[in-house]
Structures are given as structure tokens and as C-alpha cells.
Amino acid sequence: MIINNKQIKQSLIKKLVFDIRAKKELRNVDSEIVRSEIVKFLKQSPKTVAFLATNRTLKQFERAEDYAVVIKHVRSVLRKSYGMFVVDASQRGNILERMRSLSDTDAHTEMLRTHESTKERMAIYPELYEKIFKITGKPKSILDLGCGMNPFSYPFLKAHPSYYASDISKEDCNLINSYFKKINITGEAIPIDLREIDKGNILMFFPKTDVCFLFKVLDTIETTGHKLAEKLVNSINSDFIVASFSTKTLSKEDMRHPYRGWVELMCKRLNFGCILIEFDSEIFYVISKKSEFISAFKEKENLIYADKKSSKR
Ligand SMILES: C[S@@+](CC[C@H](N)C(=O)[O-])C[C@H]1O[C@@H](n2cnc3c(N)ncnc32)[C@H](O)[C@@H]1O
């Protein structure tokens, strides 16, 4: 592989990928993603590239400081977007094997507990979906982007929509496809890196759906600004988009400013309707391109006051 005009051996890149994925919490991250993060880092680190292009054995590289720097940096990037959400992925295959049907609450609960976000949401799922569908109506089809283990909350939907899902992790998508097949859910999970929305419409593989979930994913894919989020929201072919955000910091403290004012501003600018659903540790913006529908719903439910309150945030 050539980086900054220097040749780096494929076997060395392969070893880096292998060593980075050796950590339990990163085992499910696709090798291609690890490889692309390594290349991204190396393109900005001429000194490390110059070292990795020298003629040494893999063992000699492994002991060098520059090698450790690559491992440390790429692991830290991957942990931020992927690893820190995984509680225990090692049991997922076994749990799915034991799962008999949609009414197997124990197995579904166990699976939801293997991911930080779904584990935390366990207590609110029934009320959450009831509140969302009160606005959107019971969906016949759902798209779940950056889905993690959320498709396993299917029994809480209390409806039987077709379910399309996607995550950056190929392993997670494989598991979800096996689940859909086993439980007879119409749908498919496709691995997609949502950051690629910058390069074109990566969502074209999915049909139009009634509702799209973007649970705790916009904060994950974007570190600065909200351009990617806006592109994504504009590209999604769904009547409603439900974007959620944590109200807690990484150390589980309450955020001082939990509301994402930029979502409300974006909706105003694009003439989309937006309703906020609040829970203690997570807030959900139900967004619709049919702004008149949202206005009518707010009027019917007397939510005009809530709107005024939120515009002060
Ligand atoms: C905080 S978790 C939320 C998971 C799920 N939406 C939920 O709330 O239960 C973030 C998810 O986004 C996925 N992810 C991270 N970076 C991504 C990217 N660039 N493209 C697609 N998915 C990504 C992770 O694998 C992880 O499952």
C-alpha cells in the first residue's frame, strides 16, 4: 500500500488491523473500517509512515513506539464511535440461538442488554413507542440507522412493520439478518458507514418507509458542526424521522444543556415540523417533512405552549 509516496507492506497493515481488534470491545468492528481509520491517521503522520516504510520484521515493528502510537490512536477513534456502547457482544450468538419467538421476552431483554443504549432504554421502550406512534401512527415500515441492537426491541413496537436497519458493524448486521429470518420479520440489515452520505446517496438500497429511527446516532457520527446530520435528514425517504440524543455526559452526569437547539433551528429553516418527547436520560425529536401535519397535531394536543418553551432553549 502506498501512503504519502511511501510503500507500506500489506502484511504490516494486516497486523495492525489484527492487533487493534484484539480488544474485546472492538472485536465486532469490521476490518475494513479499522483499515480505513489506520490509513486516515497515517496520511496525517509522515513521521510514522516513514518509520513503517522501513525494512524490518513484523516482530521488530511490534516493539516500536511508532507502532504503539498507531494502535493507540485508532483504538481511541473506534472506541468513541463504536466500542464504548458494547456491554458484552460475546453472548449474542448464543442468545439468538435460544430465542424461540417474538414473545420470548427473556431472550429479547438479554439481547437488548448487550448494548449500552438499548440496555439504558429497556425501562422506557413501551411508553416510548406508544408516544412516537401517537404522532406518526402505527408504522407499516421502519428504517433504523446506526441501529446497534435496537431492532431487537421489535416486540415493544406492538405492530408488525417491515424493518430495515443499518449499522457500521457488519457483524451486528449479520446478527440482525439472522434474527429477522428466524422470527419471520420482513426486512434486511445492511452495513453502511453513514459518514459516506457526504459522497452520495448511500440510502438508495432501502425502500421508502413510514418512520426512520436515528437513535443516539447523530452525536456519534459528527464531531464538529451538523452538516452531515442535515444531509442525512434530507436524504432519508421516510414520512417521519425520530432522532434521539442522550441527556447524560459520558460520566453519566446530567448535561447542563441537554436540548439540541440546532435540530429545532434546522427544522425551522427547512420548514419541517418537529415535536420533542422527553425522558430522563434521552430526548427524542420527531421530525416530519409534512410540517402542516405536525402543526395540526400540536394544535390538537395543545402542544403550542411546549413549543414556546422550547424556542427559549
Ligand atoms: C450510541 S450507539 C446507538 C445504537 C442504537 N441506535 C440505539 O440507540 O440503540 C451508536 C451506533 O452507531 C453505530 N455507528 C458508529 N459510527 C457509525 C457510522 N459512521 N455509520 C453508521 N453507524 C455508526 C455504532 O456501531 C453504534 O451501534
The ligand as an SDF file (V2000), in Angstrom:
LIG
                    3D

 27 29  0  0  0  0  0  0  0  0999 V2000
  -24.8460    5.1610   20.6120 C   0  0  0  0  0  0  0  0  0  0  0  0
  -24.9690    3.7630   19.5930 S   0  0  0  0  0  0  0  0  0  0  0  0
  -26.7200    3.7890   19.2600 C   0  0  0  0  0  0  0  0  0  0  0  0
  -27.2630    2.4590   18.8020 C   0  0  0  0  0  0  0  0  0  0  0  0
  -28.7640    2.4350   18.5390 C   0  0  0  0  0  0  0  0  0  0  0  0
  -29.1570    3.4160   17.5570 N   0  0  0  0  0  0  0  0  0  0  0  0
  -29.5140    2.6930   19.8240 C   0  0  0  0  0  0  0  0  0  0  0  0
  -29.7350    3.8500   20.1740 O   0  0  0  0  0  0  0  0  0  0  0  0
  -29.8600    1.7270   20.4900 O   0  0  0  0  0  0  0  0  0  0  0  0
  -24.2720    4.3200   18.0960 C   0  0  0  0  0  0  0  0  0  0  0  0
  -24.3360    3.2670   16.9920 C   0  0  0  0  0  0  0  0  0  0  0  0
  -23.8710    3.8870   15.7940 O   0  0  0  0  0  0  0  0  0  0  0  0
  -23.0360    2.9820   15.1000 C   0  0  0  0  0  0  0  0  0  0  0  0
  -22.1050    3.7960   14.3230 N   0  0  0  0  0  0  0  0  0  0  0  0
  -20.9960    4.4740   14.7370 C   0  0  0  0  0  0  0  0  0  0  0  0
  -20.4290    5.1410   13.7160 N   0  0  0  0  0  0  0  0  0  0  0  0
  -21.2150    4.8930   12.6320 C   0  0  0  0  0  0  0  0  0  0  0  0
  -21.1500    5.2990   11.2760 C   0  0  0  0  0  0  0  0  0  0  0  0
  -20.1810    6.0980   10.8530 N   0  0  0  0  0  0  0  0  0  0  0  0
  -22.0990    4.8510   10.4240 N   0  0  0  0  0  0  0  0  0  0  0  0
  -23.0940    4.0240   10.8450 C   0  0  0  0  0  0  0  0  0  0  0  0
  -23.2120    3.6110   12.1210 N   0  0  0  0  0  0  0  0  0  0  0  0
  -22.2860    4.0420   13.0090 C   0  0  0  0  0  0  0  0  0  0  0  0
  -22.3450    2.1720   16.1910 C   0  0  0  0  0  0  0  0  0  0  0  0
  -21.9280    0.9320   15.6930 O   0  0  0  0  0  0  0  0  0  0  0  0
  -23.4560    2.0600   17.2380 C   0  0  0  0  0  0  0  0  0  0  0  0
  -24.2160    0.8780   17.0550 O   0  0  0  0  0  0  0  0  0  0  0  0
  1  2  1  0
  2  3  1  0
  2 10  1  0
  3  4  1  0
  4  5  1  0
  5  6  1  0
  5  7  1  0
  7  8  2  0
  7  9  1  0
 10 11  1  0
 11 12  1  0
 11 26  1  0
 12 13  1  0
 13 14  1  0
 13 24  1  0
 14 15  1  0
 14 23  1  0
 15 16  2  0
 16 17  1  0
 17 18  1  0
 17 23  2  0
 18 19  1  0
 18 20  2  0
 20 21  1  0
 21 22  2  0
 22 23  1  0
 24 25  1  0
 24 26  1  0
 26 27  1  0
M  CHG  2   2   1   9  -1
M  END
$$$$
